[in-house]
Structures are given as C-alpha cells and as structure tokens.
Amino acid sequence: MPVLDTRRRGSRFVGLTSRSVLNSPVSTGMDFWTLNPYVGCEFGCSYCYARNTHRWVTERNADRGPGELTALSPAQAFERNIFVKRNAALVLRRTLDPKKLSGTPLLIGTATDPYQPAERRFGVTRSVLEALTEYRGLDLSLTTKSALVARDIDVLQELGARHRLTVNISLISMDRELIRRLEPRTPLPHTRLRALAALSGARIQAGIMIAPIVPGLTDGWGALGGLMAAAKEAGARFAVGSALRLNPGARAGFLPVLEREFPELVGRYRHRYGQRAGPLAVAVALEKRLTTLRAIHGLPGGTVRYRPAD
C-alpha cells in the first residue's frame, strides 16, 4: 500500500484499495448499513470507540504496507496511520443495490469522521456523496465534528432532494478548554455551530449529536442546556445524545487522559465502569435529562442509531 502523504505532526496517509465499502447489518450486528471513507482519524478523541476497527485493518494489511505500519501502539496508530479508501466511490457504484437496503438506513461516519483533515486532501467523502446522488429513495445519515461538511452543501442539497438525509453535527460541550483536553484536534464549538447554521440555512435536515455525554464533565444540567440553546440558535432541527460507553479500545484511549487531566474522577470511573462498557442507570438518567431539556428548548429528539460501545 502506498504512502500518499505525511504531516509534520506525524500523521501518515496510506492508500487502501477496497473490494467493498458497505458494511451490512449481518456483518456488524446492527440494524443499519455503514460506510466509512477512512480508517483511523486525526482528530484523536480520547473516548473514541473505533480503535479496534483500525487495529483489524492494520493487522490484515501489515504485510502489504510500509514497514512502520505496526510500529506504533494501537492508540497512536489510530491517529497517525490513516487509511484512505481511494476507490470508495467506484466500489460503491459497483456494489450498491438499493433493493438490498430496502429502507434500512445507511450511516456514513460511524467509525471515523468522514470530514477529518484528510478529506481536504483526498476528497473521498465528497466522491462517495456524489455517487449516492445517482440513486433515489435511500435513508442516509452522516455524522461529523468538522465544519468542512459545509463545503459540500451543494451535494447535500441534491441528496436531500433524492433521499431522506440527516446530518448530525457532533458536539459534546461548549467549553473550549474541555474540548481541547478530550478532543485534541477537533474544531472548536463555535466553528461547528457555524457549520450547523450553514446547513440549516440551506434547508438541510441537520441537528446536534451530543455523544458521548461524559459523566462528571459534560453531563450537568447547565452544560447540556447551554449546548442545546446554542444549537437551537444555530438552527438545529433536532438534538440527540447518549452516555459514554467504554469498550476495550475506548478504555485504552480514555482512561490515561482521565488520569492525567481529571485525576479526581478516576475512582468514580473505576467504580462505575470497571470492566463494563457503562452502567445502565447512568444511560437511563441521562436520557430523561435530555428529554426534559429538549422540551425546554423546543428541540425534537430522535434515535442515536449506533452506540459507542458497539
């Protein structure tokens, strides 16, 4: 696999020739299809649950990639070795059968952000969206933390005319400092809200995804309410959210950050999470809180179609 580009901060982009890009409900155990234009993500969110998917791809392609492909730890490799599915749009056109989806949603960006910095250089996500404009009647959902999504308003408008389209702007807090401690390289809150406003202004069904909600850090009534108020002002059509869940990959990335940045919470997390993905009682309580705040701010809810532990 060729190295397509490198960055000063250590990121490397490796070309990946895919034979398939659609993941079926049968293969994932979910009730939807998924598509991810990239494997790995430069944003480096500490709580990201997708590190395992990157490890699997790395192990499968270690003998075909550059010699340093497996030299980094899984947590480092996820953020620095980004696999670029250069032929994703071509494969999608060849393999997508709308009858097979039969009304089942297709989610873009469930494992890695489709508008991470690599998209500026490679444009894989835009090419995938352009390919989807050649079809009709699909149920599409796209999730991103990046304001780069506003670049593709023209394609998203066309998709909205041909399909049922929802765009989720992922944002867990309005606190800039907290964002930088948990998500080192994501766009700051005001930038994401500006993108949300642009999408809503273009009559695209866009809203806020508050996921994960991190106990002790972003779960307060004031914090969640302030985020919803800001999203509403930016034109959000809905607000969805879910509690933090820690699968083994997410735990490996998140717990060291918790110990370094928020040591006072370590004992609480060890008690509540232990070896579990997350306590059900926390998820239930947070859903009730979200329901109350949505009513206060006049924002419809919805379904978070994938859970961070899954």
C-alpha positions as CSV (number, residue, x, y, z in Angstrom):
1,M,0.0,0.0,0.0
2,P,1.5,3.4,-1.0
3,V,2.1,6.2,1.4
4,L,0.1,9.1,-0.1
5,D,1.1,11.9,2.2
6,T,2.7,12.7,5.5
7,R,2.3,15.6,8.0
8,R,4.8,17.3,10.3
9,R,2.9,16.2,13.4
10,G,3.5,12.5,12.4
11,S,0.3,11.6,10.5
12,R,0.7,9.4,7.5
13,F,-1.9,8.6,4.9
14,V,-1.8,5.2,3.4
15,G,-3.7,4.3,0.2
16,L,-6.2,1.4,0.7
17,T,-7.8,-0.4,-2.3
18,S,-11.1,-1.7,-1.1
19,R,-13.1,-4.5,-2.5
20,S,-16.2,-3.5,-0.6
21,V,-17.2,-0.3,1.3
22,L,-20.6,-1.2,2.6
23,N,-21.0,-3.0,5.9
24,S,-24.2,-4.9,6.2
25,P,-26.3,-5.3,9.3
26,V,-25.5,-9.0,9.2
27,S,-21.7,-8.3,9.4
28,T,-22.0,-5.6,12.2
29,G,-24.9,-6.9,14.2
30,M,-26.6,-3.5,13.9
31,D,-29.9,-2.6,12.3
32,F,-28.4,-0.4,9.7
33,W,-25.7,-0.3,6.9
34,T,-22.5,1.6,7.4
35,L,-19.8,3.3,5.2
36,N,-16.6,4.9,6.4
37,P,-14.4,6.6,3.7
38,Y,-11.3,6.5,6.0
39,V,-9.9,4.1,8.7
40,G,-8.3,5.9,11.5
41,C,-8.8,9.6,12.5
42,E,-6.5,12.5,13.1
43,F,-9.0,14.2,15.5
44,G,-7.8,11.9,18.3
45,C,-10.8,12.0,20.5
46,S,-9.8,10.3,23.8
47,Y,-13.1,8.4,24.1
48,C,-13.3,7.1,20.5
49,Y,-14.6,3.5,20.4
50,A,-13.3,2.8,16.8
51,R,-9.7,2.0,17.6
52,N,-10.4,-1.8,17.3
53,T,-11.5,-1.4,13.7
54,H,-8.2,0.3,12.9
55,R,-6.3,-2.5,14.5
56,W,-8.1,-5.1,12.4
57,V,-7.3,-3.3,9.2
58,T,-3.7,-2.8,10.2
59,E,-3.2,-6.5,11.0
60,R,-4.8,-7.6,7.8
61,N,-2.6,-5.3,5.7
62,A,0.7,-5.3,7.6
63,D,2.5,-7.4,5.0
64,R,1.4,-5.0,2.2
65,G,2.0,-1.7,3.9
66,P,5.1,0.3,4.8
67,G,7.3,-1.3,7.3
68,E,6.4,1.1,10.1
69,L,2.7,0.3,9.9
70,T,2.7,-1.8,13.1
71,A,5.5,0.1,14.9
72,L,3.0,2.3,16.9
73,S,0.7,1.4,19.7
74,P,-2.9,0.9,18.7
75,A,-3.9,4.2,20.2
76,Q,-1.1,6.1,18.4
77,A,-1.7,4.2,15.1
78,F,-5.4,5.1,15.1
79,E,-4.5,8.8,15.0
80,R,-1.3,8.7,12.9
81,N,-1.8,6.0,10.3
82,I,-4.9,7.0,8.3
83,F,-6.1,4.5,5.7
84,V,-7.6,6.3,2.7
85,K,-10.2,4.3,0.7
86,R,-9.3,5.9,-2.6
87,N,-11.6,3.8,-4.7
88,A,-14.6,4.0,-2.4
89,A,-16.9,5.8,-4.8
90,L,-16.1,3.4,-7.6
91,V,-16.7,0.4,-5.4
92,L,-19.9,1.9,-4.1
93,R,-21.3,2.4,-7.6
94,R,-20.5,-1.2,-8.4
95,T,-21.9,-2.8,-5.3
96,L,-24.8,-0.7,-4.0
97,D,-28.1,-2.4,-4.6
98,P,-30.9,-0.2,-3.2
99,K,-33.2,-3.2,-3.1
100,K,-30.9,-4.8,-0.6
101,L,-31.1,-1.9,1.7
102,S,-34.9,-2.0,1.4
103,G,-35.5,1.0,3.7
104,T,-32.7,0.1,6.1
105,P,-30.6,3.3,7.0
106,L,-27.1,3.8,5.6
107,L,-24.9,5.6,8.1
108,I,-21.7,7.4,7.0
109,G,-19.1,8.2,9.6
110,T,-19.9,5.7,12.4
111,A,-16.3,4.6,13.0
112,T,-14.2,7.6,11.8
113,D,-15.0,11.1,10.9
114,P,-15.8,11.4,7.2
115,Y,-14.7,15.1,7.3
116,Q,-11.5,14.7,9.2
117,P,-8.5,16.8,7.9
118,A,-7.6,14.1,5.3
119,E,-10.8,14.9,3.4
120,R,-9.4,18.3,2.4
121,R,-6.5,16.5,0.6
122,F,-8.3,13.4,-0.7
123,G,-12.0,14.2,-1.1
124,V,-13.1,10.6,-0.7
125,T,-16.2,11.6,1.3
126,R,-17.4,14.0,-1.4
127,S,-16.9,11.4,-4.1
128,V,-19.0,9.0,-2.1
129,L,-21.8,11.5,-1.7
130,E,-21.7,12.3,-5.4
131,A,-22.0,8.6,-6.2
132,L,-25.1,8.5,-3.9
133,T,-26.8,11.3,-6.0
134,E,-27.1,8.7,-8.8
135,Y,-29.7,6.8,-6.7
136,R,-33.1,7.6,-5.1
137,G,-35.1,6.7,-2.1
138,L,-32.4,5.8,0.4
139,D,-32.3,6.7,4.1
140,L,-29.0,8.4,4.7
141,S,-27.3,9.7,7.8
142,L,-24.0,11.5,8.1
143,T,-22.1,12.3,11.3
144,T,-19.2,14.7,11.7
145,K,-17.4,17.0,14.1
146,S,-16.0,19.0,11.3
147,A,-17.1,22.3,9.7
148,L,-15.7,21.0,6.4
149,V,-19.1,19.4,5.9
150,A,-20.4,22.9,4.8
151,R,-18.1,22.7,1.8
152,D,-20.4,20.1,0.4
153,I,-23.7,21.9,0.8
154,D,-24.4,21.6,-2.9
155,V,-24.1,17.8,-2.9
156,L,-26.0,17.5,0.4
157,Q,-28.9,19.6,-1.0
158,E,-29.1,17.2,-4.0
159,L,-29.0,14.2,-1.7
160,G,-31.8,15.7,0.4
161,A,-33.9,16.1,-2.7
162,R,-33.4,12.5,-3.7
163,H,-33.2,10.7,-0.4
164,R,-34.1,11.0,3.3
165,L,-31.0,12.7,4.6
166,T,-30.0,13.7,8.1
167,V,-26.7,15.4,9.1
168,N,-25.5,15.1,12.7
169,I,-23.1,17.7,14.0
170,S,-21.3,16.0,16.8
171,L,-20.5,18.3,19.8
172,I,-20.2,17.3,23.4
173,S,-19.6,20.7,25.1
174,M,-19.5,24.5,24.6
175,D,-16.4,24.6,26.9
176,R,-13.4,25.2,24.6
177,E,-10.8,24.2,27.2
178,L,-12.6,20.9,28.0
179,I,-12.9,20.1,24.3
180,R,-9.2,20.6,23.8
181,R,-8.5,18.2,26.8
182,L,-10.8,15.5,25.5
183,E,-10.5,16.0,21.7
184,P,-7.1,17.4,21.0
185,R,-7.5,18.3,17.3
186,T,-11.3,18.7,16.7
187,P,-12.8,22.1,15.6
188,L,-13.9,24.3,18.4
189,P,-17.6,24.6,19.3
190,H,-18.3,27.9,17.6
191,T,-16.8,26.5,14.3
192,R,-19.1,23.5,14.4
193,L,-22.1,25.6,15.2
194,R,-21.3,27.9,12.3
195,A,-21.4,24.8,10.0
196,L,-24.7,23.8,11.6
197,A,-26.1,27.2,10.8
198,A,-24.9,27.0,7.2
199,L,-26.5,23.6,6.7
200,S,-29.8,24.6,8.3
201,G,-29.8,27.8,6.3
202,A,-29.5,25.6,3.2
203,R,-32.6,23.7,4.3
204,I,-30.7,20.5,5.1
205,Q,-32.1,18.4,7.9
206,A,-29.2,19.0,10.4
207,G,-29.1,18.8,14.2
208,I,-26.8,18.3,17.2
209,M,-25.5,14.9,18.4
210,I,-24.3,15.1,22.0
211,A,-22.4,11.9,22.2
212,P,-20.8,10.8,24.3
213,I,-22.1,12.6,27.4
214,V,-19.2,12.2,29.8
215,P,-20.2,11.7,33.5
216,G,-18.7,14.4,35.7
217,L,-17.6,16.5,32.8
218,T,-20.3,17.2,30.3
219,D,-23.5,15.8,31.9
220,G,-24.6,18.8,34.1
221,W,-28.0,20.4,33.5
222,G,-26.4,23.8,32.8
223,A,-23.8,22.3,30.4
224,L,-26.3,20.3,28.4
225,G,-28.9,23.1,28.4
226,G,-26.4,25.7,27.3
227,L,-25.3,23.4,24.4
228,M,-28.9,22.8,23.3
229,A,-29.7,26.6,23.5
230,A,-26.6,27.3,21.3
231,A,-27.6,24.5,18.8
232,K,-31.2,25.8,18.7
233,E,-29.9,29.3,17.9
234,A,-27.8,27.9,15.1
235,G,-30.8,26.3,13.5
236,A,-30.7,22.8,14.8
237,R,-33.7,20.8,13.8
238,F,-33.2,18.1,16.5
239,A,-31.0,17.1,19.4
240,V,-29.9,13.5,20.2
241,G,-27.4,12.2,22.6
242,S,-26.1,9.1,24.5
243,A,-24.0,8.4,27.6
244,L,-20.3,7.5,27.4
245,R,-19.6,3.8,26.9
246,L,-16.1,2.3,27.1
247,N,-15.3,-0.8,25.1
248,P,-11.7,-2.0,25.4
249,G,-10.5,0.2,22.6
250,A,-12.2,3.3,24.0
251,R,-11.0,2.5,27.5
252,A,-7.4,2.3,26.3
253,G,-7.6,5.8,24.9
254,F,-9.8,7.5,27.5
255,L,-8.6,6.3,30.9
256,P,-5.0,7.6,30.5
257,V,-6.4,11.0,29.6
258,L,-8.7,10.8,32.6
259,E,-5.8,10.0,34.9
260,R,-3.7,12.9,33.5
261,E,-6.3,15.6,33.1
262,F,-9.0,14.7,35.7
263,P,-7.5,12.5,38.4
264,E,-10.2,13.4,40.9
265,L,-12.7,11.4,38.7
266,V,-10.6,8.2,38.4
267,G,-12.0,6.5,41.4
268,R,-15.5,7.3,40.4
269,Y,-14.9,5.8,36.9
270,R,-13.3,2.6,38.3
271,H,-16.3,2.1,40.5
272,R,-19.0,2.8,37.8
273,Y,-17.3,1.4,34.8
274,G,-14.8,-1.3,35.9
275,Q,-14.7,-3.7,33.1
276,R,-18.2,-2.8,31.9
277,A,-18.9,-0.7,28.9
278,G,-21.1,1.5,31.0
279,P,-23.8,1.4,33.8
280,L,-27.4,1.2,32.5
281,A,-28.6,3.5,35.3
282,V,-26.4,6.4,34.0
283,A,-27.7,6.0,30.5
284,V,-31.3,6.0,31.7
285,A,-30.9,9.0,33.9
286,L,-29.2,11.0,31.1
287,E,-31.9,10.1,28.6
288,K,-34.5,11.5,31.0
289,R,-32.4,14.7,31.4
290,L,-32.1,15.0,27.6
291,T,-35.9,14.6,27.2
292,T,-36.6,17.4,29.7
293,L,-34.1,19.7,28.1
294,R,-35.3,19.1,24.6
295,A,-38.8,20.1,25.8
296,I,-37.5,23.3,27.4
297,H,-35.6,24.3,24.2
298,G,-38.1,23.1,21.7
299,L,-35.9,20.6,20.0
300,P,-37.3,17.2,18.8
301,G,-35.4,14.1,19.7
302,G,-34.6,11.0,17.7
303,T,-32.7,7.8,17.8
304,V,-28.9,7.5,18.2
305,R,-28.6,4.7,15.7
306,Y,-25.2,3.5,17.0
307,R,-23.8,3.2,20.4
308,P,-20.2,3.9,21.2
309,A,-19.5,0.5,22.8
310,D,-20.8,-1.4,19.8
